[in-house]
Amino acid sequence: MTHVDYINPKYRNDKSLKRVIFLDRDGTIHVDKVNTVEEKDLEYFPDTFSALKRLSNLGFFFIIISNQDGIRKGKYDAKKMHAFNQAILKDFKGHGIEILAIYYSPYLPEDNDYSFKPNPGMIEQAQKDFNIDLAHSYLIGDQMSDYKAGLAAGVNSFIVRTGIYHRPLENDKLFNNKKAFDNLGECSFYIFNLENNK
Ligand SMILES: [Mg+2]
């Protein structure tokens, strides 16, 4: 079951068709320190905000979709995660970047919950909540599980190599080298060019 941590009140009842960039959280927008939940550990990449600004200028909204198995493992609770997410929201707002929603999945991989990436439950829930044009939206994450969730939902998906899980992506038969970038900045330029060559 998909869990909601935050919904932007401004868009709660807005059913206009939207294009979204689905963002993984840990290892994609900030440095993954394994079950990162303490505000003092919140460290962005040097290009996090410039990249997101480039994408928001193209008219995309952002939705964070995050596996949070640390909750089921008892490492922290949803309240603690919420405080961490609030810090992210504040920083985004400070950079003039709006987040539509934050969804999370507090399960373990072996629970095989439909919301837990690589399953597409969080994306499908967001689509229902916000009327998202999935075929013209994108997903960016640092693991194959992010990429696969996007593929399963019909979203054009990319991988940034800024995560800490070094399992070679190339071993996965679904991996597409053209869809992997060294960082969020490079990925944002690629999407920028895709959009401007339409
Ligand atoms: Mg990640």
Residues whose N, C-alpha, C, O or C-beta is under 5 A from the ligand:
A	BS01	MG	D24 R25 D26 G27 T28 D142
